Amino acid sequence: MTKQVTFQASEDFSQALPKQQVNEVAAWVAANPKATIVATGIAEGGLPPYLRRDTGKRADINRTLSQGLTVAEFLTAARPLGGGYTDLVAALVGGYSRSAVGYGSPCVKLVV
């Protein structure tokens, strides 16, 4: 039986500076390259509650979060749209800004 490794945002992670959050997620993903994004607060094909608009690049990037992709697949899909680790961190902490309505309520977790 293999042990399941999960990355979920902690209080300390949520309060860290954005660059520190990105670096921590990037390091975790590098150590766990087969990590899969598991949506916990997004319906399939839906958008996280912290997005104000359902159109545009950011919405397109966030729609992929509920598809059960690996982090590598997500990054490959997000990069042409200008996305990447910042979008993944936003989903892990519940928003792009501490002033976001759902900040602190993660929409995804990373599982190996």
Secondary structure, DSSP 8 states (H G I E B T S, - for coil): -----EE---HHHHHS-HHHHHHHHHHHHHH-TT-EEEESS--TT---TT-S-SSSHHHHHHHGGGG--BHHHHHHHHGGGT-SHHHHHHHHHTSSSTTSTTTTS-SEEEE-
